[in-house]
Amino acid sequence: MKPIIGVTTDVDDAGSQFTRLAYIEAVQKAGGVPIILPTGNDEDVEQICGLLDGLLLTGGGDVDPSHFNENPNPKLGDVTPERDSIELLLASHMLKADKPILGICRGMQLLNIHFGGTVYQDLDSQYGDTLIKHSQKARSEFPTHNVIVKPQTKYHSIVNENSIRVNSYHHQGLKDIGGPLIVSGEAPDGVAEVIESTEHAFVIGLQWHPELLLKKQDPNSAKLFEAFIDACN
């Protein structure tokens, strides 16, 4: 049987919940069955996680900085408290069961926050060093900067590359790295682009959007989703 993958949703100002089709198609193409997980089911998270073989934490707005004991920076973007709540609960239950998690963009940041890490609420005003452009103007299926992949990491074993090209759509980035996480890939300016857990079978977070790179048949994105679904079997 194909593994069941929970895919988290975003919430707009009108209260509509949605997720990008690209996430659904990426899971399906890699051999999984995607199930969309709405917000508002905090009390049922344990039961939901019992049905899942893996969790995809999707991209979206910013995480409320109260979750890492900071007040909001003037450059903080939109936050959705109900989304933060259920995603942190989902991550907690899946991690306790050592079920695979893939975090994309916001999802990577949320994983780091779950483990006690922090984020730069706005890279341009807080990072300090000279930054490359992390919010590209090119179309989403085109990569615009390099990521240096660290050897002897799980992510390196998946892509088998020392340097890859990725797209980029974020104004925040990881600051303090939490718990059992390590940085397994960095942008040329030192911003963390890949994290993974050293204590779990498969917990990986990416700062870019591999599901969008699949529009151009990006092999490294395909390898990642295939490895994630394989780990869920």
Beta strands, then each sheet from edge to edge (+ up, - down):
strand 1: 4-8
strand 2: 10-11
strand 3: 17-18
strand 4: 33-37
strand 5: 54-57
strand 6: 101-104
strand 7: 119-120
strand 8: 145-149
strand 9: 163-166
strand 10: 173-174
strand 11: 181-186
strand 12: 192-197
strand 13: 203-206
sheet 1: 4+ 1+ 5+ 6+ 13+ 12- 11+ 8- 9+
sheet 2: 2+ 3-
sheet 3: 7+ 10-
end
